Amino acid sequence: MVDDYVKSIRAAGVEHAFVSSDTGQLGSPFQPNALAWAAQTLRKRGFTEHELDLLFKLNPAKILGIAPPPMTATK
């Protein structure tokens, strides 16, 4: 199932995608933990820190119309 998400994100392009969660329900993982797991999983599948910043920070901020948080410094 994760591979399907990766293929979809790559097909759309990270600049046109974002990551969200439906956790927070009784019996589901704590939302910050679920999002951290998602980031770790995408990182293991080759996503860069810049791409993760787009998926988890910048693109959601754009959708909400708020200022984005600081981006991760790249080396």
Residue pairs with C-beta under 8 A, 6 or more apart in sequence:
2 41
2 45
3 45
6 42
6 45
8 17
9 17
9 42
9 55
14 47
14 51
14 54
14 55
14 59
15 54
15 59
16 59
17 55
17 59
18 55
18 56
18 59
18 60
18 63
19 35
19 38
19 39
19 42
19 55
19 56
20 60
21 31
21 34
21 35
21 38
22 28
23 29
23 30
23 31
23 34
24 30
24 31
28 34
29 37
35 56
39 52
39 56
42 51
42 52
42 55
43 49
43 52
47 55
49 72
49 74
50 71
50 72
50 74
52 72
53 71
53 72
57 68
57 69
57 71
58 68
58 71
61 67
61 68
61 69
62 68
